[in-house]
Amino acid sequence: MPAASIKSDMMKVMIPPIKCQGIKSKLVPFIKRTVDWSFEGRWIEPFMGSGVVGFNITPRNAVFADSNPHLINFYNAIASGKIDGLKVREFLAQQGEILSKCGQDYYYEVRERFNKTHEPLDFLFLNRCCFNGMIRFNRKGHFNVPFGHKPQRFSKAYITKIVNQVDYVYVMSRHSNWSFICQDFKETLRGISGDDFVYCDPPYVGRHVDYFDSWDEENERYLFEILNQSPCKFILSTWHSNQHRENTFLETLWSGFQVLTKEHFYYLGAKEDNRKPMLEALVMNFTPKHSHEEPTQRVEQLLLLEKLAEYQRNERSVS
Ligand SMILES: C[S@@+](CC[C@H](N)C(=O)[O-])C[C@H]1O[C@@H](n2cnc3c(N)ncnc32)[C@H](O)[C@@H]1O
C-alpha cells in the first residue's frame, strides 16, 4: 500500500453509539478516500445500521434509513433531543451500577422490559453489554441476544465514551439536514436524483436471517435493477471472497461496474486465533479517485499474511 494510503487509513474515525454486525468502522477511511465528497445533493444510506459511514462523511443533507425500527427510533430520539448526553450518562451510570451488583439477571430483566416498551435508552444499554454488540431479533420481533458476560461494563470512562458518541450525533443532526427513516430500501431508493450520492451496505446474501434483517438473491437482484439505472453516483459495499468462497454476484450482476477491494479480518468469537481473512469490495458506477491503490487480491494472499502473523506470534511466545 502506498505511504499516502497508510496515512489516510489512520484517519480518525468517529465511532457511533450503537454497534451492529457488519459495522464498517474499519472501512471508513477506505470509503472516504475513494471519492471526492463535494456533491450538492443528499447522502442516501438505505441500510444505515450503526450509521458509521454517513456519520463520518458528514453530509449537509442526508437520508439515513433502515428496516430495523429500533435503530431508527434510537437515532430519532437523539435528533429530537428526547435523549442527550446528560440523560445517557445518568441512565447508564444508574443501570450499570445495578448490573454490576446483580449481574446477568439484570441484563435479562432489561431485555424483557425493552421487548415490551422499546425504549431507546434500554436499546442502547442492551447493545453495549450484550454478546459482541450484536443486534438480533427473533421471529416474534423480540431482541434475543444473550448477555456479554461483563457485569462491570459501564465504567465511568466507558460511559463518557458513549456520551461523546451520542453528543456527536446530536450536534451533527442539529447542524445538518439529516433524517432517520424506518423503511425498506426500495422505498428509500425511490426518487433519488442526479445530485444525490447513494451508499448501500445490504446484508450479505444468505449470511444471517433475522426479523428485521434478512437478504436473499431476489433482494440483491432488485437492488441491482435500481442501482443499474441510478441517475447518481453510488457505492455498494459487499464481500469479494473469503478462504472458502467467492461472491459470484461480482462476476454476474455487478460485473459492469468498477470494483475496489480491501482485506479485512473478522473474528469468530473473541479469540485472536479465530481471525478470519475476508476481502471486502466496493462496487461503484464511477471512476474512483485512486483506482491504482487496491488491485483485486486473492484470499490466498491473505492466508499467507495470516500464516506470517501466526508464525511471528509463535516466535514471540518461544523467545
Ligand atoms: C450490514 S448492515 C449495515 C451496516 C452499516 N453500514 C454499518 O456500518 O453499521 C445491514 C443493515 O441493513 C438493514 N436491512 C436489512 N434488510 C433491509 C431492507 N430490506 N431494507 C432496509 N434495510 C435493511 C439491517 O437492519 C442492517 O442494519
The ligand as a Gaussian input file, in Angstrom:
#p B3LYP/6-31G(d) Opt

LIG

0 1
 C      -24.552000      -4.732000       7.021000
 S      -25.731000      -3.828000       7.928000
 C      -25.259000      -2.167000       7.616000
 C      -24.056000      -1.792000       8.421000
 C      -23.693000      -0.333000       8.339000
 N      -23.171000       0.040000       7.053000
 C      -22.674000      -0.016000       9.424000
 O      -21.502000       0.214000       9.112000
 O      -23.060000      -0.013000      10.612000
 C      -27.179000      -4.032000       7.002000
 C      -28.383000      -3.261000       7.516000
 O      -29.435000      -3.421000       6.565000
 C      -30.664000      -3.441000       7.243000
 N      -31.630000      -4.088000       6.341000
 C      -31.799000      -5.414000       6.094000
 N      -32.772000      -5.588000       5.172000
 C      -33.210000      -4.354000       4.815000
 C      -34.191000      -3.873000       3.892000
 N      -34.922000      -4.717000       3.146000
 N      -34.378000      -2.528000       3.781000
 C      -33.659000      -1.664000       4.552000
 N      -32.722000      -2.065000       5.452000
 C      -32.486000      -3.387000       5.571000
 C      -30.379000      -4.201000       8.534000
 O      -31.312000      -3.881000       9.550000
 C      -28.946000      -3.751000       8.855000
 O      -28.967000      -2.690000       9.770000

